[in-house]
Amino acid sequence: MNKDNFGKILCLGGIAVAGAGLAGGYLSRFWIELDVLSHFTLHFSLAIAALAIACFAAKPLRVPVALALMAAGMIAIGSWSKLSADQLQAAANVPAGTRALNVMHFNIWGRNEQFDDIDAEIARLDPDILFLTEIGNHRQRLKTMLDRRFPYRLPDKDKSASSLLMYSKYPFTDSKLQRRRDGLSFIRGTLGAEWQRLNIVGTHLSRPPDTRAQEDEIRFVAKVVKGLTGASVVVGDFNATPHSVMLEMFQTRTGLKRVTMLPTWPATGPNLPQFAIDHIFISDGLTLAVPAIVGRFAGSDHLPVAASILVPQ
């Protein structure tokens, strides 16, 4: 093999591999196990672009140029969400006939013991509704801190422990909790008449490669949401990206609109999250006061997501 052509052949081979990955993600609509590839759609596209540009670089520089461009692209993806962290503002001019409800979801991670940082980020974003996942049974100090901040909680403070918690500044008129041993983990709370009996559903789905379980859970949550009366907001760790057939299925079955798209995981190490797996969905008739954001690092491998949702009155 001509050494001068080795870099070009390597780049072309990489383009072929990344193209196969893109095709595999699309084919997940027919074979659900391939859905794990769809999560890398952005990265496969980035690799194809970087390798194609590198093909036209000077012969000795083709591979270094490709690697540099791909690294720069991943840094850009990881920095993308951080630019939104300070953009959530209280809606100063809420349109007549609406009220703004600030909703936040945060997977705080089972290993995270930075309770003061978690509480500070929650205080900064000041949500009316807070949904936490991976809260664990050993975080009583954090729960006590949040119980002082929020008067209402699901499960109720007198109930047994749960890995999911939903806090609210407003009372719930109805609620339901289902634990994973029953097939799924989710919490549903319904607000009162002043919020048009808005349903808030929080969930935490299985992660790949347990794709079949994830699909079953998506179908179940979609069925629950579809059966609710009135408008709904669904939040949580879906372990699925915007390119995933899982989220496509959920939106199709519920009619809800996803308002999140920024990367939230992994936030550890260099804190350059690459995958948007934490999401907020809203019903038709609900709108956003400002675009949904990703919050600041608070010790977890996830970054929180938040949105200010306008509820018609």
Secondary structure, DSSP 4 states (H G I P E B T S, - for coil): --HHHHHHHHHHHHHHHHHHHHHHHHHTTTSGGGHHHHTTHHHHHHHHHHHHHHTTS-GGGHHHHHHHHHHHHHHHHHHHHHTTTT-----TTPPTTEEEEEEEEEE--TT---HHHHHHHHHHH--SEEEEES--SS-HHHHHHHHHH-SEEES-TTSPP-SEEEEESS-EEEEEEE-GGGT--EEEEEE-GGGTT-EEEEEEPPPTT-HHHHHHHHHHHHHHHHTSSS-EEEEEE-S--TT-HHHHHHHHHH--EE---S--B--STT----B--EEEEE-TT-EEEEEEEE----SSSS--EEEEEEEE-
